[in-house]
Amino acid sequence: MYQKNCRACHRASFSSAEHGKWLCPTCGEDLTVQKALDELTMERINVAHRMNNKSNIYYFVNKRN
């Protein structure tokens, strides 16, 4: 989940999508241009160190005796 904080009414708004039109459900303020935050950690989503992380890839070898 993603979170953006409204600067007009100071309420949090949550969404499952990071991009697209985003309006504050309380006051209707347009939050589209604000950066989305991770709901749990409250960190920006698109930070450089997250973009460079590589996922772990595991290879399984099928050994037959």
PyMOL commands that set and color helices and strands:
alter all, ss='L'
color gray80, all
select helices_A, chain A and resi 48-51
alter helices_A, ss='H'
color red, helices_A
select strands_A, chain A and resi 2-5+12-15+37-38
alter strands_A, ss='S'
color yellow, strands_A
deselect
rebuild
show_as cartoon
